[in-house]
Amino acid sequence: MRGKTVVITGATSGIGASAAESLAAQGARVIFTARDAGKAARTLGALAKAGPDAAHDFVIADLTILANMKGAGEALAAKAGAVDILINNAGAMFSSREITADGLELTFAVNHMAYFVITEILRPILAPDARIVSTASVAHKTANLNFADMTLEKVSPGLFPVVAYGNSKLCNILWTRELARRLAGTGITANCVHPGGVNSGFGDNLSGLLKTVFSLGKRFMLTPAEGADTLVWLASSPDVSGQTGGYWAKRKRLTPSIAARDDVDAQRLWELSKGLMGD
């Protein structure tokens, strides 16, 4: 990875932090996004220690608002110059329904639109053999994607967190599928990964029963390094050179749900996302 530039979102904790440090240790230059300046500084210090020969950098960004996603993409492009590896990893789960200033359901905005917007802005500067790797989840199997209700107004509050998160992860797989189709023949690949249940800060913002479930389950979960293994492998290993459009877990290409293999919905999601992004 020496001489390669990696851009990664969600790199200040959990699998994102572990992946960033691992790739830096392999010699890559890492540029990441962060919401908090203090966490960004700590991550930058860890990267400098793991890979002291590269000029690592970061961009402060709140990826809940479309204008901020665009600003983050432009700032990342300016700092990177060219991108060899793009890792879309920033994401969250929320206890209750919230609508952003753009009129989007918050989970969809953070977990899908940020992936879409930043990738579209960086596409012109992707290297000829660049790899795009995005964090999805087996939770896509709990999705109930309804294009007539993308803000989940009709979903009951009790089911909301599971459906909203599942929908966003289904969107990650559908988008990866369509992105790979559109990139066919360019040499650029796009894959997504289920990291498994990871003992990290994910879920700490939840409340009620879900918070209890996450807290109790952490003792049985993977370490961040274990959760990041397949993501790092997809980003760096020659074993998967040329592989694209896949959904992976434990270094194996898996078959996602029937809904995640719907090419009509994949194209429909793309057009919806492109319309939301605008110019």
VEXSE-820535 format. One record per residue: y, z, x of N, C-alpha, C, CB in turn; residue in three letters. Coordinates in steps of 0.05 Angstrom, whole numbers, padded with zeros to 5 digits, always signed. Glycine has a CB too. Layout:
VEXSE-820535
YZXYZXYZXYZXALA;...
end
This chain:
VEXSE-820535
-00024+00000+00016+00000+00000+00000+00025+00000+00017+00000+00024-00018MET;+00022+00000+00043+00046+00001+00061+00062-00024+00056+00038+00003+00091ARG;+00088-00020+00052+00106-00043+00047+00109-00050+00018+00097-00067+00062GLY;+00093-00037+00000+00094-00042-00028+00115-00024-00042+00066-00038-00041LYS;+00128-00034-00063+00146-00017-00079+00134-00011-00106+00173-00031-00082THR;+00132+00014-00112+00121+00024-00137+00143+00035-00154+00099+00045-00132VAL;+00145+00027-00179+00163+00039-00199+00146+00053-00219+00181+00017-00213VAL;+00152+00078-00224+00136+00094-00243+00154+00111-00261+00117+00112-00228ILE;+00149+00112-00286+00163+00129-00305+00146+00154-00310+00170+00115-00332THR;+00158+00176-00315+00143+00201-00320+00129+00211-00295+00123+00196-00342GLY;+00144+00214-00273+00131+00221-00248+00137+00249-00238+00139+00201-00227ALA;+00150+00265-00255+00158+00292-00245+00137+00314-00252+00184+00300-00257THR;+00116+00307-00266+00095+00327-00272+00069+00312-00279+00104+00345-00295SER;+00048+00328-00281+00022+00317-00290+00011+00294-00274+00025+00309-00318GLY;-00002+00275-00288-00015+00253-00274+00006+00235-00261-00032+00237-00294ILE;+00030+00233-00273+00051+00216-00260+00058+00226-00233+00075+00215-00278GLY;+00062+00252-00230+00069+00264-00204+00046+00260-00184+00075+00294-00207ALA;+00021+00264-00194-00002+00261-00176-00005+00233-00167-00027+00271-00190SER;-00001+00214-00186-00003+00185-00179+00018+00177-00159-00002+00168-00204ALA;+00043+00186-00164+00065+00179-00146+00060+00189-00118+00091+00190-00157ALA;+00051+00214-00115+00045+00225-00089+00022+00211-00075+00039+00255-00091GLU;+00002+00204-00090-00021+00190-00079-00013+00163-00068-00043+00187-00100SER;+00002+00148-00083+00011+00121-00075+00031+00123-00051+00024+00106-00098LEU;+00047+00144-00051+00065+00148-00028+00049+00154-00003+00085+00171-00034ALA;+00028+00170-00006+00011+00177+00016-00004+00152+00027-00010+00198+00008ALA;-00007+00132+00011-00019+00106+00019+00001+00088+00033-00032+00092-00004GLN;+00026+00097+00033+00047+00081+00047+00067+00067+00029+00034+00061+00064GLY;+00064+00070+00003+00082+00056-00015+00109+00070-00017+00070+00054-00043ALA;+00129+00054-00023+00155+00065-00030+00155+00070-00060+00179+00046-00022ARG;+00163+00093-00069+00162+00100-00098+00190+00105-00109+00144+00126-00102VAL;+00196+00092-00131+00221+00096-00145+00213+00105-00173+00239+00070-00146ILE;+00223+00127-00183+00214+00139-00208+00237+00147-00226+00197+00163-00202PHE;+00231+00151-00251+00250+00161-00270+00246+00190-00275+00249+00145-00297THR;+00267+00204-00282+00266+00232-00288+00288+00239-00308+00268+00250-00263ALA;+00283+00258-00325+00304+00267-00344+00321+00289-00332+00291+00277-00370ARG;+00309+00305-00314+00322+00328-00303+00327+00325-00273+00305+00354-00308ASP;+00351+00330-00264+00358+00326-00236+00343+00345-00217+00388+00330-00232ALA;+00339+00370-00226+00324+00389-00210+00295+00380-00206+00325+00416-00223GLY;+00282+00371-00227+00255+00362-00224+00254+00336-00207+00242+00356-00252LYS;+00274+00319-00210+00275+00295-00194+00276+00302-00164+00299+00278-00202ALA;+00293+00322-00158+00296+00330-00129+00270+00341-00118+00318+00350-00127ALA;+00256+00357-00135+00230+00368-00126+00209+00346-00121+00219+00388-00146ARG;+00209+00327-00140+00190+00304-00137+00197+00287-00113+00190+00287-00163THR;+00222+00283-00108+00231+00267-00085+00222+00281-00059+00261+00263-00085LEU;+00224+00307-00059+00215+00323-00035+00185+00320-00031+00223+00352-00038GLY;+00170+00321-00053+00141+00318-00051+00133+00290-00041+00127+00324-00078ALA;+00148+00270-00050+00142+00243-00041+00149+00239-00012+00158+00223-00058LEU;+00171+00251-00003+00179+00249+00025+00158+00262+00043+00207+00262+00029ALA;+00146+00283+00033+00125+00297+00049+00100+00280+00049+00120+00325+00037LYS;+00093+00268+00026+00068+00252+00025+00070+00226+00040+00061+00247-00005ALA;+00094+00214+00038+00098+00188+00051+00125+00187+00065+00096+00165+00031GLY;+00127+00200+00088+00153+00203+00101+00166+00178+00112+00151+00222+00123PRO;+00151+00156+00113+00162+00132+00125+00175+00112+00106+00140+00117+00140ASP;+00176+00120+00080+00187+00103+00059+00212+00115+00047+00166+00096+00038ALA;+00230+00098+00038+00255+00108+00026+00252+00111-00004+00279+00088+00032ALA;+00239+00133-00012+00234+00138-00041+00261+00144-00055+00215+00162-00044HIS;+00261+00139-00081+00286+00142-00096+00280+00148-00125+00304+00117-00093ASP;+00301+00154-00141+00296+00160-00169+00320+00151-00186+00291+00189-00174PHE;+00316+00150-00212+00337+00144-00231+00335+00165-00253+00333+00115-00243VAL;+00358+00177-00260+00359+00196-00282+00361+00181-00308+00383+00217-00278ILE;+00343+00187-00327+00343+00172-00352+00331+00188-00375+00328+00145-00348ALA;+00343+00186-00398+00332+00197-00423+00321+00173-00438+00354+00212-00440ASP;+00294+00171-00439+00281+00147-00450+00276+00149-00480+00256+00142-00435LEU;+00294+00162-00494+00291+00164-00523+00309+00144-00538+00298+00192-00533THR;+00329+00134-00523+00349+00116-00535+00348+00088-00522+00378+00128-00532ILE;+00349+00067-00538+00347+00040-00527+00367+00034-00505+00350+00020-00550LEU;+00392+00042-00509+00412+00036-00489+00405+00050-00462+00439+00046-00498ALA;+00394+00074-00464+00386+00088-00440+00362+00075-00426+00379+00117-00446ASN;+00343+00065-00443+00320+00051-00432+00330+00026-00416+00300+00042-00454MET;+00349+00011-00428+00359-00012-00414+00374-00005-00389+00378-00028-00433LYS;+00390+00017-00390+00404+00026-00367+00385+00034-00345+00422+00049-00374GLY;+00363+00048-00353+00343+00056-00333+00330+00032-00320+00322+00074-00346ALA;+00323+00012-00336+00311-00012-00326+00329-00027-00306+00303-00031-00348GLY;+00354-00028-00313+00373-00042-00295+00377-00026-00269+00400-00046-00309GLU;+00378+00000-00271+00382+00017-00247+00357+00015-00229+00387+00046-00255ALA;+00333+00015-00242+00308+00013-00226+00308-00014-00212+00284+00016-00245LEU;+00316-00035-00226+00316-00062-00214+00335-00063-00190+00324-00083-00235ALA;+00358-00051-00193+00378-00051-00171+00367-00036-00147+00404-00039-00181ALA;+00353-00014-00151+00343+00002-00128+00319-00011-00116+00337+00030-00138LYS;+00302-00024-00133+00277-00034-00123+00280-00061-00108+00257-00038-00146ALA;+00296-00079-00120+00298-00106-00108+00275-00123-00116+00299-00104-00077GLY;+00251-00114-00111+00226-00128-00120+00206-00106-00126+00215-00148-00098ALA;+00188-00111-00145+00169-00091-00154+00140-00101-00151+00174-00082-00183VAL;+00124-00086-00136+00096-00094-00132+00078-00080-00153+00087-00086-00104ASP;+00084-00056-00160+00068-00040-00179+00088-00027-00199+00051-00019-00165ILE;+00083-00031-00225+00098-00018-00246+00079-00001-00262+00113-00039-00264LEU;+00085+00025-00262+00068+00044-00277+00085+00056-00299+00057+00066-00258ILE;+00077+00050-00324+00090+00062-00347+00074+00086-00356+00091+00041-00371ASN;+00086+00110-00352+00071+00134-00356+00086+00155-00373+00063+00146-00330ASN;+00112+00153-00375+00128+00173-00390+00119+00174-00419+00158+00168-00388ALA;+00114+00197-00430+00106+00199-00458+00105+00228-00467+00079+00186-00461GLY;+00103+00231-00493+00103+00258-00505+00091+00257-00532+00132+00270-00506ALA;+00085+00281-00542+00075+00285-00569+00094+00305-00582+00045+00295-00570MET;+00100+00301-00608+00120+00318-00621+00108+00330-00647+00145+00302-00628PHE;+00116+00355-00653+00104+00369-00675+00114+00359-00702+00111+00399-00673SER;+00138+00349-00703+00149+00340-00729+00163+00313-00726+00168+00361-00740SER;+00168+00300-00748+00180+00274-00749+00210+00276-00742+00176+00261-00777ARG;+00218+00259-00724+00247+00258-00716+00254+00229-00712+00252+00274-00690GLU;+00278+00221-00723+00287+00194-00721+00310+00193-00700+00297+00184-00748ILE;+00308+00174-00682+00328+00171-00660+00354+00159-00671+00317+00155-00637THR;+00374+00158-00654+00400+00146-00661+00396+00116-00667+00420+00150-00639ALA;+00375+00104-00656+00369+00075-00661+00354+00071-00687+00354+00064-00638ASP;+00347+00093-00701+00331+00090-00725+00301+00088-00721+00341+00067-00741GLY;+00292+00095-00697+00263+00094-00690+00250+00121-00692+00260+00082-00662LEU;+00225+00122-00699+00210+00147-00697+00207+00154-00668+00181+00144-00711GLU;+00212+00179-00661+00215+00188-00634+00191+00182-00616+00222+00217-00633LEU;+00167+00187-00627+00143+00182-00611+00140+00153-00604+00118+00192-00626THR;+00145+00136-00623+00144+00107-00618+00165+00098-00598+00148+00092-00645PHE;+00188+00110-00600+00210+00103-00581+00202+00110-00552+00236+00117-00589ALA;+00194+00134-00548+00188+00144-00521+00163+00131-00510+00186+00174-00521VAL;+00142+00131-00526+00115+00124-00516+00110+00094-00516+00094+00137-00533ASN;+00124+00078-00532+00120+00049-00532+00145+00034-00524+00111+00040-00560HIS;+00167+00038-00538+00191+00022-00532+00201+00025-00504+00213+00029-00552MET;+00199+00048-00492+00207+00052-00464+00190+00034-00446+00206+00081-00456ALA;+00164+00033-00451+00146+00016-00436+00156-00013-00438+00117+00019-00445TYR;+00160-00021-00463+00167-00049-00468+00193-00057-00455+00168-00054-00499PHE;+00214-00041-00460+00241-00048-00450+00242-00048-00420+00261-00028-00461VAL;+00232-00028-00407+00233-00027-00378+00217-00049-00365+00223+00000-00367ILE;+00194-00055-00377+00177-00077-00366+00191-00104-00369+00150-00078-00380THR;+00204-00109-00392+00218-00134-00396+00241-00137-00377+00228-00136-00425GLU;+00255-00116-00372+00278-00118-00353+00268-00123-00324+00295-00092-00354ILE;+00245-00111-00317+00235-00113-00290+00218-00139-00285+00219-00089-00283LEU;+00210-00152-00307+00193-00175-00304+00204-00197-00284+00188-00188-00331ARG;+00230-00202-00285+00240-00223-00266+00237-00216-00237+00269-00229-00272PRO;+00234-00190-00230+00232-00183-00202+00204-00173-00195+00253-00161-00196ILE;+00185-00178-00212+00157-00171-00205+00147-00190-00184+00139-00171-00230LEU;+00133-00179-00164+00121-00195-00143+00100-00214-00155+00108-00177-00121ALA;+00093-00236-00142+00074-00256-00152+00046-00244-00159+00071-00278-00133PRO;+00039-00222-00145+00013-00210-00149+00017-00181-00160-00004-00209-00124ASP;+00039-00176-00174+00045-00150-00183+00024-00140-00203+00073-00149-00196ALA;+00022-00113-00205+00005-00100-00225+00021-00082-00243-00018-00084-00210ARG;+00016-00084-00269+00029-00067-00288+00006-00049-00299+00043-00083-00311ILE;+00009-00023-00297-00011-00004-00306+00003+00016-00325-00025+00011-00283VAL;-00007+00019-00349+00006+00036-00369-00014+00057-00379+00016+00019-00392SER;-00004+00081-00384-00020+00103-00394-00023+00101-00424-00008+00130-00386THR;-00047+00097-00433-00054+00096-00461-00071+00121-00467-00069+00070-00470ALA;-00089+00120-00486-00105+00144-00492-00127+00137-00512-00088+00167-00503SER;-00149+00152-00511-00170+00149-00531-00159+00158-00559-00194+00167-00524VAL;-00136+00171-00559-00123+00179-00584-00115+00155-00601-00099+00197-00578ALA;-00116+00131-00589-00109+00107-00605-00129+00104-00629-00110+00082-00587HIS;-00152+00117-00627-00172+00116-00648-00164+00132-00673-00199+00125-00638LYS;-00143+00149-00670-00133+00164-00693-00110+00150-00707-00125+00193-00685THR;-00103+00126-00697-00079+00112-00707-00083+00102-00736-00073+00089-00689ALA;-00061+00100-00749-00060+00087-00776-00034+00070-00777-00060+00109-00799ASN;-00034+00049-00761-00010+00033-00757-00004+00016-00781-00014+00015-00732LEU;+00020+00021-00792+00029+00007-00816+00056-00005-00810+00031+00026-00841ASN;+00057-00032-00807+00082-00045-00799+00104-00042-00821+00077-00074-00794PHE;+00096-00034-00845+00115-00030-00866+00126-00001-00866+00102-00035-00894ALA;+00115+00016-00849+00125+00043-00847+00124+00053-00818+00107+00062-00865ASP;+00139+00039-00801+00139+00046-00772+00152+00072-00766+00152+00024-00757MET;+00168+00083-00785+00181+00109-00780+00164+00131-00792+00209+00109-00793THR;+00141+00125-00803+00121+00144-00813+00132+00162-00835+00111+00162-00790LEU;+00150+00151-00851+00161+00166-00873+00140+00174-00894+00183+00149-00887GLU;+00119+00158-00896+00098+00163-00916+00075+00180-00906+00087+00137-00926LYS;+00076+00188-00880+00055+00205-00869+00061+00234-00874+00052+00199-00838VAL;+00040+00249-00883+00044+00277-00889+00051+00293-00864+00019+00289-00903SER;+00068+00314-00866+00075+00329-00843+00052+00341-00827+00093+00352-00851PRO;+00031+00348-00841+00007+00360-00828-00007+00340-00810-00012+00371-00849GLY;-00007+00315-00817-00020+00294-00802-00002+00281-00782-00032+00274-00820LEU;+00024+00285-00785+00043+00270-00770+00039+00269-00740+00070+00281-00775PHE;+00036+00292-00725+00033+00291-00696+00010+00274-00687+00030+00319-00685PRO;-00013+00276-00700-00037+00261-00692-00033+00231-00698-00061+00272-00706VAL;-00023+00225-00721-00019+00197-00728+00002+00184-00711-00011+00194-00758VAL;+00025+00198-00707+00047+00187-00691+00038+00181-00662+00071+00205-00691ALA;+00024+00201-00650+00015+00197-00623-00006+00175-00622+00004+00224-00612TYR;-00025+00176-00640-00046+00155-00641-00034+00128-00644-00065+00161-00663GLY;-00014+00125-00662-00001+00099-00665+00012+00089-00640+00020+00101-00688ASN;+00025+00107-00626+00039+00099-00601+00020+00091-00580+00057+00122-00590SER;-00003+00104-00578-00024+00096-00559-00038+00070-00566-00044+00119-00556LYS;-00041+00066-00592-00051+00040-00601-00031+00018-00594-00056+00040-00632LEU;-00006+00023-00597+00015+00004-00589+00013-00002-00559+00043+00015-00596CYS;+00008+00018-00543+00005+00013-00514-00017-00007-00508-00001+00040-00499ASN;-00039-00005-00522-00062-00023-00517-00056-00051-00528-00088-00012-00529ILE;-00046-00052-00552-00039-00078-00564-00018-00093-00547-00028-00075-00592LEU;+00002-00078-00538+00023-00090-00521+00012-00099-00495+00046-00069-00516TRP;-00006-00083-00482-00018-00092-00457-00034-00117-00461-00037-00069-00446THR;-00048-00119-00483-00064-00143-00489-00046-00168-00491-00080-00138-00516ARG;-00024-00165-00506-00006-00188-00510+00009-00194-00484+00013-00182-00532GLU;+00016-00173-00469+00030-00178-00443+00012-00193-00424+00038-00151-00431LEU;-00013-00185-00423-00032-00199-00405-00035-00228-00414-00060-00185-00406ALA;-00035-00233-00440-00037-00261-00450-00013-00277-00441-00040-00261-00480ARG;+00011-00265-00443+00035-00279-00436+00038-00283-00406+00059-00264-00447ARG;+00025-00266-00390+00027-00268-00361+00004-00285-00349+00026-00241-00349LEU;-00014-00295-00366-00037-00310-00356-00027-00333-00338-00054-00321-00380ALA;-00040-00335-00315-00034-00357-00297-00012-00351-00277-00026-00381-00312GLY;+00001-00327-00280+00023-00321-00262+00014-00305-00237+00044-00304-00277THR;-00010-00293-00239-00019-00276-00217-00013-00247-00222-00008-00285-00191GLY;+00005-00241-00242+00012-00214-00249-00008-00203-00269+00041-00212-00260ILE;-00018-00179-00265-00038-00167-00284-00026-00144-00299-00062-00159-00268THR;-00038-00139-00322-00029-00116-00339-00054-00102-00350-00011-00126-00362ALA;-00056-00077-00345-00079-00061-00355-00068-00034-00365-00100-00057-00333ASN;-00085-00020-00381-00077+00007-00390-00101+00025-00386-00068+00007-00419CYS;-00096+00051-00386-00116+00071-00378-00116+00095-00396-00112+00079-00349VAL;-00139+00105-00402-00142+00132-00415-00148+00152-00393-00165+00132-00437HIS;-00129+00170-00387-00134+00188-00364-00153+00212-00370-00107+00199-00356PRO;-00158+00216-00396-00174+00240-00404-00156+00263-00410-00193+00247-00381GLY;-00167+00285-00419-00152+00309-00424-00144+00322-00398-00167+00328-00442GLY;-00118+00325-00393-00109+00335-00367-00093+00361-00371-00091+00314-00353VAL;-00099+00380-00353-00084+00406-00354-00057+00402-00340-00101+00428-00340ASN;-00037+00397-00356-00010+00392-00346+00010+00403-00365-00005+00361-00341SER;+00035+00395-00363+00056+00404-00381+00055+00390-00408+00082+00401-00369GLY;+00038+00370-00410+00037+00355-00436+00028+00374-00458+00017+00331-00433PHE;+00043+00373-00480+00037+00389-00503+00051+00416-00503+00008+00394-00504GLY;+00065+00423-00482+00079+00449-00480+00102+00451-00500+00089+00454-00452ASP;+00112+00428-00509+00134+00427-00528+00125+00430-00557+00150+00401-00525ASN;+00099+00430-00561+00088+00431-00589+00091+00459-00600+00059+00422-00590LEU;+00086+00462-00626+00086+00488-00639+00063+00490-00658+00113+00491-00655SER;+00058+00514-00667+00037+00519-00687+00009+00515-00676+00041+00502-00710GLY;-00009+00504-00694-00037+00501-00687-00042+00483-00664-00052+00491-00711LEU;-00026+00461-00662-00030+00442-00640-00024+00455-00613-00012+00418-00644LEU;-00004+00472-00612+00003+00485-00587-00020+00504-00579+00029+00501-00590LYS;-00032+00517-00599-00054+00535-00593-00078+00520-00583-00062+00551-00618THR;-00084+00497-00596-00107+00480-00587-00103+00471-00559-00110+00456-00606VAL;-00079+00461-00552-00074+00452-00525-00076+00474-00505-00046+00439-00523PHE;-00066+00498-00512-00067+00521-00494-00095+00529-00488-00050+00544-00505SER;-00111+00531-00509-00139+00540-00506-00156+00519-00491-00151+00546-00533LEU;-00149+00494-00495-00165+00473-00483-00160+00468-00454-00161+00448-00498GLY;-00137+00478-00444-00130+00472-00416-00150+00480-00395-00103+00484-00410LYS;-00164+00502-00401-00183+00512-00381-00206+00493-00377-00194+00540-00389ARG;-00211+00475-00397-00233+00456-00395-00223+00428-00387-00247+00455-00422PHE;-00198+00425-00383-00187+00398-00377-00188+00390-00348-00158+00397-00387MET;-00182+00365-00343-00182+00354-00316-00157+00364-00301-00183+00324-00316LEU;-00158+00364-00275-00134+00368-00259-00117+00343-00260-00141+00376-00229THR;-00091+00345-00255-00074+00321-00254-00085+00300-00235-00046+00328-00246PRO;-00095+00308-00212-00106+00288-00193-00130+00274-00204-00114+00302-00167ALA;-00148+00289-00218-00171+00276-00231-00162+00257-00253-00190+00298-00243GLU;-00142+00265-00269-00132+00248-00290-00118+00223-00280-00113+00263-00307GLY;-00106+00225-00256-00092+00202-00245-00110+00183-00230-00070+00212-00226ALA;-00135+00190-00225-00152+00174-00208-00154+00145-00216-00180+00187-00207ASP;-00160+00140-00242-00164+00112-00250-00137+00097-00250-00175+00111-00279THR;-00116+00111-00256-00089+00098-00256-00082+00089-00227-00067+00118-00266LEU;-00087+00106-00208-00082+00100-00180-00100+00077-00171-00085+00124-00162VAL;-00125+00078-00179-00145+00057-00171-00136+00030-00182-00172+00065-00182TRP;-00128+00030-00208-00119+00004-00220-00094-00006-00206-00113+00008-00249LEU;-00077+00012-00196-00052+00004-00183-00056-00006-00155-00033+00027-00183ALA;-00078+00003-00141-00080-00002-00113-00105-00014-00102-00076+00023-00099SER;-00127-00013-00117-00153-00021-00106-00157-00051-00107-00175-00008-00121SER;-00167-00062-00085-00175-00091-00085-00198-00097-00104-00181-00100-00057PRO;-00213-00076-00112-00236-00080-00129-00228-00091-00157-00251-00053-00133ASP;-00203-00087-00165-00195-00096-00192-00174-00118-00190-00184-00072-00208VAL;-00172-00130-00167-00153-00152-00163-00159-00175-00183-00154-00163-00134SER;-00139-00183-00198-00143-00204-00218-00152-00195-00245-00163-00223-00208GLY;-00161-00170-00247-00169-00159-00274-00144-00155-00291-00185-00133-00270GLN;-00145-00163-00315-00121-00160-00332-00129-00157-00362-00103-00184-00329THR;-00111-00145-00377-00115-00142-00406-00135-00120-00413-00123-00167-00417GLY;-00142-00103-00394-00163-00084-00399-00154-00056-00407-00180-00082-00376GLY;-00172-00042-00420-00169-00014-00426-00190+00001-00410-00172-00008-00458TYR;-00181+00020-00393-00199+00031-00373-00200+00062-00375-00190+00023-00345TRP;-00223+00073-00367-00226+00102-00364-00248+00107-00344-00232+00116-00392ALA;-00245+00126-00326-00264+00133-00306-00273+00108-00290-00289+00146-00318LYS;-00253+00091-00284-00258+00067-00268-00276+00047-00281-00268+00075-00241ARG;-00279+00048-00307-00295+00029-00322-00278+00016-00344-00320+00043-00334LYS;-00282-00010-00347-00269-00024-00369-00284-00019-00395-00267-00054-00362ARG;-00269-00008-00414-00281-00001-00440-00272-00019-00462-00275+00028-00446LEU;-00286-00018-00484-00278-00033-00508-00263-00013-00527-00303-00045-00523THR;-00237-00018-00532-00222+00000-00549-00230-00005-00578-00192-00004-00545PRO;-00216+00008-00596-00222+00005-00625-00217-00023-00635-00204+00025-00641SER;-00228-00029-00659-00224-00055-00671-00194-00061-00674-00239-00057-00698ILE;-00179-00041-00683-00150-00044-00687-00136-00051-00661-00138-00019-00699ALA;-00146-00041-00638-00134-00047-00613-00141-00074-00602-00142-00026-00593ALA;-00159-00089-00615-00166-00116-00607-00156-00137-00626-00197-00118-00605ARG;-00137-00129-00643-00126-00148-00663-00103-00164-00651-00116-00132-00688ASP;-00109-00189-00644-00088-00206-00631-00065-00212-00649-00101-00232-00622ASP;-00069-00213-00675-00047-00218-00694-00028-00194-00693-00058-00223-00723VAL;-00039-00170-00694-00022-00146-00693-00008-00144-00666-00038-00121-00699ASP;-00022-00152-00645-00011-00151-00618+00014-00168-00616-00031-00159-00596ALA;+00012-00192-00627+00035-00210-00627+00057-00200-00646+00026-00239-00635GLN;+00049-00189-00668+00069-00178-00687+00084-00155-00675+00055-00169-00713ARG;+00070-00138-00661+00083-00115-00647+00102-00125-00626+00062-00097-00634LEU;+00094-00146-00611+00111-00157-00591+00138-00167-00603+00097-00180-00576TRP;+00136-00182-00624+00160-00193-00637+00177-00171-00648+00152-00213-00659GLU;+00165-00151-00660+00180-00128-00670+00195-00114-00647+00161-00108-00684LEU;+00181-00109-00625+00192-00095-00602+00215-00111-00590+00171-00090-00581SER;+00211-00137-00588+00231-00155-00576+00256-00155-00594+00221-00184-00573LYS;+00252-00155-00620+00275-00154-00639+00290-00127-00637+00265-00158-00667GLY;+00275-00105-00633+00288-00079-00630+00304-00077-00604+00267-00057-00632LEU;+00292-00089-00583+00306-00088-00557+00331-00104-00558+00287-00099-00535MET;+00331-00127-00571+00355-00144-00572+00360-00157-00545+00379-00128-00581GLY;+00385-00165-00540+00392-00179-00515+00394-00159-00492+00419-00194-00519ASP;
end
